[in-house]
């Protein structure tokens, strides 16, 4: 299993001014492969309504997956946006 390294930005910093419920880096690293929009918004430091608004406008900062009436966000894409990367063989 690889070690996790981060670039200079934390999850809260990457979302701009973080909301009170913003996600810690530890929480971000423990996310499953895909997350719901509310969780993705927390990772980015934005609220649920703003996240859905960005998705509707086509300006959410990462790809989303629409599965019927459900929208999921790939965690790997959130990590990439936030500067989280996995180092192998350390």
N, CA, C and O atoms as a GROMACS GRO file, in nm:
protein
  360
    1UNK      N    1   0.084  -0.117   0.000
    1UNK     CA    2   0.000   0.000   0.000
    1UNK      C    3   0.089   0.124   0.000
    1UNK      O    4   0.187   0.129   0.074
    2UNK      N    5   0.056   0.223  -0.081
    2UNK     CA    6   0.138   0.342  -0.094
    2UNK      C    7   0.111   0.444   0.013
    2UNK      O    8   0.009   0.440   0.082
    3UNK      N    9   0.204   0.537   0.027
    3UNK     CA   10   0.185   0.649   0.118
    3UNK      C   11   0.111   0.760   0.046
    3UNK      O   12   0.117   0.770  -0.077
    4UNK      N   13   0.042   0.842   0.121
    4UNK     CA   14  -0.030   0.955   0.064
    4UNK      C   15   0.051   1.082   0.090
    4UNK      O   16   0.095   1.107   0.202
    5UNK      N   17   0.069   1.160  -0.014
    5UNK     CA   18   0.139   1.287   0.001
    5UNK      C   19   0.048   1.397  -0.050
    5UNK      O   20  -0.037   1.372  -0.136
    6UNK      N   21   0.063   1.516   0.001
    6UNK     CA   22  -0.017   1.627  -0.047
    6UNK      C   23   0.074   1.738  -0.095
    6UNK      O   24   0.185   1.755  -0.046
    7UNK      N   25   0.023   1.812  -0.192
    7UNK     CA   26   0.093   1.932  -0.233
    7UNK      C   27   0.064   2.038  -0.128
    7UNK      O   28   0.014   2.003  -0.021
    8UNK      N   29   0.093   2.162  -0.153
    8UNK     CA   30   0.085   2.265  -0.052
    8UNK      C   31  -0.055   2.296  -0.004
    8UNK      O   32  -0.070   2.351   0.105
    9UNK      N   33  -0.157   2.264  -0.080
    9UNK     CA   34  -0.292   2.306  -0.048
    9UNK      C   35  -0.369   2.200   0.030
    9UNK      O   36  -0.362   2.082  -0.004
   10UNK      N   37  -0.442   2.239   0.133
   10UNK     CA   38  -0.531   2.146   0.204
   10UNK      C   39  -0.666   2.148   0.135
   10UNK      O   40  -0.692   2.232   0.050
   11UNK      N   41  -0.752   2.055   0.172
   11UNK     CA   42  -0.886   2.048   0.114
   11UNK      C   43  -0.962   2.178   0.140
   11UNK      O   44  -1.032   2.228   0.051
   12UNK      N   45  -0.950   2.234   0.258
   12UNK     CA   46  -1.021   2.356   0.290
   12UNK      C   47  -0.968   2.474   0.211
   12UNK      O   48  -1.046   2.556   0.163
   13UNK      N   49  -0.837   2.484   0.194
   13UNK     CA   50  -0.778   2.595   0.120
   13UNK      C   51  -0.818   2.589  -0.027
   13UNK      O   52  -0.842   2.693  -0.088
   14UNK      N   53  -0.825   2.470  -0.085
   14UNK     CA   54  -0.857   2.455  -0.226
   14UNK      C   55  -0.998   2.502  -0.257
   14UNK      O   56  -1.024   2.546  -0.368
   15UNK      N   57  -1.088   2.492  -0.162
   15UNK     CA   58  -1.225   2.534  -0.184
   15UNK      C   59  -1.245   2.682  -0.161
   15UNK      O   60  -1.358   2.730  -0.163
   16UNK      N   61  -1.139   2.756  -0.139
   16UNK     CA   62  -1.153   2.897  -0.108
   16UNK      C   63  -1.183   2.912   0.040
   16UNK      O   64  -1.123   2.844   0.123
   17UNK      N   65  -1.274   3.000   0.072
   17UNK     CA   66  -1.312   3.018   0.211
   17UNK      C   67  -1.394   2.898   0.253
   17UNK      O   68  -1.503   2.876   0.200
   18UNK      N   69  -1.345   2.820   0.346
   18UNK     CA   70  -1.408   2.695   0.385
   18UNK      C   71  -1.531   2.720   0.471
   18UNK      O   72  -1.533   2.811   0.554
   19UNK      N   73  -1.633   2.638   0.449
   19UNK     CA   74  -1.752   2.646   0.533
   19UNK      C   75  -1.724   2.574   0.663
   19UNK      O   76  -1.624   2.502   0.676
   20UNK      N   77  -1.811   2.592   0.761
   20UNK     CA   78  -1.791   2.534   0.893
   20UNK      C   79  -1.783   2.382   0.886
   20UNK      O   80  -1.714   2.320   0.968
   21UNK      N   81  -1.852   2.320   0.790
   21UNK     CA   82  -1.853   2.176   0.779
   21UNK      C   83  -1.750   2.122   0.682
   21UNK      O   84  -1.760   2.007   0.640
   22UNK      N   85  -1.649   2.202   0.646
   22UNK     CA   86  -1.549   2.158   0.550
   22UNK      C   87  -1.477   2.035   0.600
   22UNK      O   88  -1.463   2.015   0.721
   23UNK      N   89  -1.432   1.954   0.509
   23UNK     CA   90  -1.371   1.825   0.539
   23UNK      C   91  -1.223   1.839   0.572
   23UNK      O   92  -1.150   1.916   0.509
   24UNK      N   93  -1.180   1.764   0.672
   24UNK     CA   94  -1.038   1.762   0.705
   24UNK      C   95  -0.964   1.676   0.603
   24UNK      O   96  -1.025   1.597   0.531
   25UNK      N   97  -0.834   1.692   0.597
   25UNK     CA   98  -0.754   1.613   0.505
   25UNK      C   99  -0.765   1.465   0.538
   25UNK      O  100  -0.771   1.382   0.447
   26UNK      N  101  -0.768   1.431   0.665
   26UNK     CA  102  -0.783   1.291   0.706
   26UNK      C  103  -0.914   1.232   0.654
   26UNK      O  104  -0.917   1.119   0.605
   27UNK      N  105  -1.023   1.308   0.666
   27UNK     CA  106  -1.152   1.262   0.612
   27UNK      C  107  -1.145   1.245   0.461
   27UNK      O  108  -1.195   1.147   0.407
   28UNK      N  109  -1.084   1.340   0.394
   28UNK     CA  110  -1.070   1.336   0.249
   28UNK      C  111  -0.998   1.208   0.205
   28UNK      O  112  -1.038   1.144   0.108
   29UNK      N  113  -0.893   1.173   0.276
   29UNK     CA  114  -0.814   1.055   0.241
   29UNK      C  115  -0.887   0.924   0.266
   29UNK      O  116  -0.848   0.821   0.211
   30UNK      N  117  -0.991   0.927   0.348
   30UNK     CA  118  -1.062   0.803   0.380
   30UNK      C  119  -1.190   0.784   0.296
   30UNK      O  120  -1.267   0.692   0.322
   31UNK      N  121  -1.212   0.869   0.197
   31UNK     CA  122  -1.332   0.859   0.115
   31UNK      C  123  -1.332   0.734   0.028
   31UNK      O  124  -1.226   0.687  -0.013
   32UNK      N  125  -1.452   0.679  -0.002
   32UNK     CA  126  -1.461   0.568  -0.097
   32UNK      C  127  -1.435   0.615  -0.240
   32UNK      O  128  -1.410   0.733  -0.262
   33UNK      N  129  -1.440   0.524  -0.335
   33UNK     CA  130  -1.406   0.554  -0.475
   33UNK      C  131  -1.493   0.664  -0.536
   33UNK      O  132  -1.443   0.745  -0.614
   34UNK      N  133  -1.620   0.669  -0.503
   34UNK     CA  134  -1.708   0.778  -0.546
   34UNK      C  135  -1.785   0.828  -0.426
   34UNK      O  136  -1.808   0.754  -0.330
   35UNK      N  137  -1.825   0.954  -0.432
   35UNK     CA  138  -1.900   1.015  -0.323
   35UNK      C  139  -2.020   1.090  -0.379
   35UNK      O  140  -2.026   1.120  -0.498
   36UNK      N  141  -2.116   1.119  -0.292
   36UNK     CA  142  -2.232   1.197  -0.336
   36UNK      C  143  -2.193   1.345  -0.346
   36UNK      O  144  -2.084   1.385  -0.306
   37UNK      N  145  -2.284   1.424  -0.398
   37UNK     CA  146  -2.256   1.565  -0.423
   37UNK      C  147  -2.233   1.641  -0.293
   37UNK      O  148  -2.148   1.730  -0.287
   38UNK      N  149  -2.308   1.609  -0.191
   38UNK     CA  150  -2.292   1.676  -0.062
   38UNK      C  151  -2.151   1.655  -0.007
   38UNK      O  152  -2.088   1.749   0.041
   39UNK      N  153  -2.102   1.532  -0.013
   39UNK     CA  154  -1.969   1.500   0.036
   39UNK      C  155  -1.862   1.567  -0.049
   39UNK      O  156  -1.764   1.619   0.004
   40UNK      N  157  -1.881   1.566  -0.180
   40UNK     CA  158  -1.785   1.634  -0.269
   40UNK      C  159  -1.781   1.783  -0.239
   40UNK      O  160  -1.674   1.844  -0.238
   41UNK      N  161  -1.896   1.842  -0.214
   41UNK     CA  162  -1.902   1.983  -0.178
   41UNK      C  163  -1.827   2.011  -0.050
   41UNK      O  164  -1.754   2.109  -0.041
   42UNK      N  165  -1.843   1.925   0.050
   42UNK     CA  166  -1.769   1.941   0.176
   42UNK      C  167  -1.620   1.936   0.152
   42UNK      O  168  -1.544   2.014   0.209
   43UNK      N  169  -1.576   1.843   0.066
   43UNK     CA  170  -1.433   1.832   0.035
   43UNK      C  171  -1.381   1.961  -0.027
   43UNK      O  172  -1.266   1.999  -0.005
   44UNK      N  173  -1.465   2.028  -0.103
   44UNK     CA  174  -1.426   2.151  -0.171
   44UNK      C  175  -1.455   2.276  -0.087
   44UNK      O  176  -1.420   2.387  -0.126
   45UNK      N  177  -1.520   2.256   0.027
   45UNK     CA  178  -1.551   2.370   0.114
   45UNK      C  179  -1.671   2.451   0.066
   45UNK      O  180  -1.683   2.569   0.098
   46UNK      N  181  -1.761   2.386  -0.010
   46UNK     CA  182  -1.884   2.454  -0.056
   46UNK      C  183  -2.005   2.375  -0.009
   46UNK      O  184  -1.994   2.256   0.022
   47UNK      N  185  -2.118   2.440  -0.004
   47UNK     CA  186  -2.241   2.375   0.040
   47UNK      C  187  -2.307   2.291  -0.067
   47UNK      O  188  -2.271   2.298  -0.185
   48UNK      N  189  -2.404   2.212  -0.025
   48UNK     CA  190  -2.478   2.122  -0.113
   48UNK      C  191  -2.546   2.200  -0.226
   48UNK      O  192  -2.534   2.163  -0.343
   49UNK      N  193  -2.617   2.308  -0.192
   49UNK     CA  194  -2.690   2.384  -0.294
   49UNK      C  195  -2.596   2.443  -0.399
   49UNK      O  196  -2.625   2.438  -0.518
   50UNK      N  197  -2.484   2.498  -0.354
   50UNK     CA  198  -2.386   2.554  -0.447
   50UNK      C  199  -2.327   2.445  -0.537
   50UNK      O  200  -2.308   2.466  -0.657
   51UNK      N  201  -2.299   2.328  -0.479
   51UNK     CA  202  -2.244   2.217  -0.558
   51UNK      C  203  -2.342   2.176  -0.668
   51UNK      O  204  -2.302   2.158  -0.782
   52UNK      N  205  -2.472   2.161  -0.633
   52UNK     CA  206  -2.571   2.125  -0.734
   52UNK      C  207  -2.588   2.236  -0.839
   52UNK      O  208  -2.607   2.207  -0.957
   53UNK      N  209  -2.580   2.361  -0.797
   53UNK     CA  210  -2.588   2.472  -0.892
   53UNK      C  211  -2.473   2.465  -0.992
   53UNK      O  212  -2.494   2.482  -1.112
   54UNK      N  213  -2.351   2.439  -0.944
   54UNK     CA  214  -2.235   2.427  -1.032
   54UNK      C  215  -2.252   2.310  -1.129
   54UNK      O  216  -2.214   2.320  -1.246
   55UNK      N  217  -2.307   2.200  -1.081
   55UNK     CA  218  -2.330   2.084  -1.169
   55UNK      C  219  -2.431   2.121  -1.277
   55UNK      O  220  -2.410   2.092  -1.395
   56UNK      N  221  -2.542   2.184  -1.237
   56UNK     CA  222  -2.645   2.225  -1.335
   56UNK      C  223  -2.587   2.319  -1.440
   56UNK      O  224  -2.624   2.311  -1.557
   57UNK      N  225  -2.498   2.408  -1.399
   57UNK     CA  226  -2.438   2.505  -1.491
   57UNK      C  227  -2.321   2.448  -1.571
   57UNK      O  228  -2.265   2.517  -1.656
   58UNK      N  229  -2.285   2.324  -1.544
   58UNK     CA  230  -2.172   2.264  -1.614
   58UNK      C  231  -2.038   2.318  -1.569
   58UNK      O  232  -1.939   2.308  -1.642
   59UNK      N  233  -2.032   2.375  -1.447
   59UNK     CA  234  -1.907   2.434  -1.402
   59UNK      C  235  -1.852   2.371  -1.273
   59UNK      O  236  -1.767   2.430  -1.207
   60UNK      N  237  -1.902   2.252  -1.238
   60UNK     CA  238  -1.844   2.182  -1.124
   60UNK      C  239  -1.700   2.147  -1.162
   60UNK      O  240  -1.677   2.105  -1.275
   61UNK      N  241  -1.604   2.164  -1.072
   61UNK     CA  242  -1.463   2.156  -1.113
   61UNK      C  243  -1.410   2.017  -1.147
   61UNK      O  244  -1.297   2.005  -1.195
   62UNK      N  245  -1.489   1.912  -1.124
   62UNK     CA  246  -1.448   1.777  -1.165
   62UNK      C  247  -1.565   1.709  -1.235
   62UNK      O  248  -1.680   1.752  -1.225
   63UNK      N  249  -1.533   1.601  -1.304
   63UNK     CA  250  -1.634   1.522  -1.374
   63UNK      C  251  -1.733   1.463  -1.273
   63UNK      O  252  -1.694   1.424  -1.163
   64UNK      N  253  -1.859   1.457  -1.311
   64UNK     CA  254  -1.959   1.391  -1.229
   64UNK      C  255  -2.018   1.275  -1.308
   64UNK      O  256  -2.017   1.274  -1.431
   65UNK      N  257  -2.070   1.177  -1.236
   65UNK     CA  258  -2.131   1.059  -1.297
   65UNK      C  259  -2.279   1.060  -1.265
   65UNK      O  260  -2.317   1.053  -1.148
   66UNK      N  261  -2.364   1.068  -1.367
   66UNK     CA  262  -2.508   1.065  -1.346
   66UNK      C  263  -2.555   0.922  -1.371
   66UNK      O  264  -2.541   0.869  -1.480
   67UNK      N  265  -2.611   0.863  -1.267
   67UNK     CA  266  -2.659   0.725  -1.272
   67UNK      C  267  -2.808   0.728  -1.239
   67UNK      O  268  -2.847   0.719  -1.122
   68UNK      N  269  -2.891   0.741  -1.342
   68UNK     CA  270  -3.034   0.760  -1.319
   68UNK      C  271  -3.055   0.896  -1.256
   68UNK      O  272  -3.018   0.999  -1.313
   69UNK      N  273  -3.114   0.897  -1.136
   69UNK     CA  274  -3.138   1.024  -1.065
   69UNK      C  275  -3.028   1.053  -0.963
   69UNK      O  276  -3.036   1.151  -0.889
   70UNK      N  277  -2.926   0.970  -0.960
   70UNK     CA  278  -2.817   0.984  -0.864
   70UNK      C  279  -2.695   1.044  -0.932
   70UNK      O  280  -2.660   1.007  -1.044
   71UNK      N  281  -2.630   1.137  -0.864
   71UNK     CA  282  -2.505   1.196  -0.915
   71UNK      C  283  -2.394   1.156  -0.818
   71UNK      O  284  -2.404   1.175  -0.697
   72UNK      N  285  -2.287   1.101  -0.874
   72UNK     CA  286  -2.170   1.061  -0.794
   72UNK      C  287  -2.048   1.137  -0.847
   72UNK      O  288  -2.044   1.178  -0.963
   73UNK      N  289  -1.950   1.156  -0.760
   73UNK     CA  290  -1.827   1.227  -0.795
   73UNK      C  291  -1.709   1.135  -0.767
   73UNK      O  292  -1.695   1.087  -0.654
   74UNK      N  293  -1.623   1.109  -0.865
   74UNK     CA  294  -1.505   1.024  -0.844
   74UNK      C  295  -1.407   1.090  -0.746
   74UNK      O  296  -1.362   1.202  -0.767
   75UNK      N  297  -1.375   1.018  -0.640
   75UNK     CA  298  -1.285   1.069  -0.538
   75UNK      C  299  -1.147   1.098  -0.595
   75UNK      O  300  -1.084   1.198  -0.557
   76UNK      N  301  -1.098   1.015  -0.684
   76UNK     CA  302  -0.965   1.037  -0.743
   76UNK      C  303  -0.957   1.173  -0.812
   76UNK      O  304  -0.852   1.238  -0.809
   77UNK      N  305  -1.066   1.217  -0.873
   77UNK     CA  306  -1.066   1.347  -0.939
   77UNK      C  307  -1.067   1.461  -0.837
   77UNK      O  308  -1.006   1.565  -0.860
   78UNK      N  309  -1.135   1.441  -0.725
   78UNK     CA  310  -1.129   1.540  -0.617
   78UNK      C  311  -0.987   1.550  -0.563
   78UNK      O  312  -0.934   1.659  -0.544
   79UNK      N  313  -0.926   1.433  -0.540
   79UNK     CA  314  -0.788   1.432  -0.489
   79UNK      C  315  -0.696   1.508  -0.584
   79UNK      O  316  -0.613   1.588  -0.540
   80UNK      N  317  -0.710   1.482  -0.714
   80UNK     CA  318  -0.623   1.548  -0.812
   80UNK      C  319  -0.642   1.700  -0.806
   80UNK      O  320  -0.544   1.775  -0.805
   81UNK      N  321  -0.766   1.745  -0.803
   81UNK     CA  322  -0.796   1.888  -0.796
   81UNK      C  323  -0.736   1.951  -0.671
   81UNK      O  324  -0.688   2.064  -0.674
   82UNK      N  325  -0.740   1.877  -0.560
   82UNK     CA  326  -0.694   1.929  -0.432
   82UNK      C  327  -0.545   1.906  -0.408
   82UNK      O  328  -0.493   1.943  -0.303
   83UNK      N  329  -0.476   1.844  -0.504
   83UNK     CA  330  -0.332   1.823  -0.491
   83UNK      C  331  -0.293   1.707  -0.403
   83UNK      O  332  -0.186   1.708  -0.343
   84UNK      N  333  -0.379   1.606  -0.395
   84UNK     CA  334  -0.348   1.486  -0.318
   84UNK      C  335  -0.303   1.380  -0.416
   84UNK      O  336  -0.368   1.356  -0.517
   85UNK      N  337  -0.190   1.317  -0.386
   85UNK     CA  338  -0.142   1.212  -0.476
   85UNK      C  339  -0.089   1.095  -0.394
   85UNK      O  340  -0.046   1.110  -0.280
   86UNK      N  341  -0.094   0.978  -0.456
   86UNK     CA  342  -0.044   0.858  -0.390
   86UNK      C  343   0.096   0.829  -0.442
   86UNK      O  344   0.119   0.826  -0.563
   87UNK      N  345   0.188   0.808  -0.350
   87UNK     CA  346   0.326   0.769  -0.387
   87UNK      C  347   0.339   0.619  -0.370
   87UNK      O  348   0.306   0.566  -0.264
   88UNK      N  349   0.386   0.554  -0.469
   88UNK     CA  350   0.402   0.407  -0.463
   88UNK      C  351   0.545   0.372  -0.431
   88UNK      O  352   0.639   0.441  -0.471
   89UNK      N  353   0.560   0.261  -0.357
   89UNK     CA  354   0.692   0.206  -0.330
   89UNK      C  355   0.776   0.285  -0.233
   89UNK      O  356   0.898   0.278  -0.237
   90UNK      N  357   0.713   0.361  -0.146
   90UNK     CA  358   0.792   0.441  -0.049
   90UNK      C  359   0.822   0.364   0.076
   90UNK      O  360   0.887   0.416   0.166
   0.00000   0.00000   0.00000
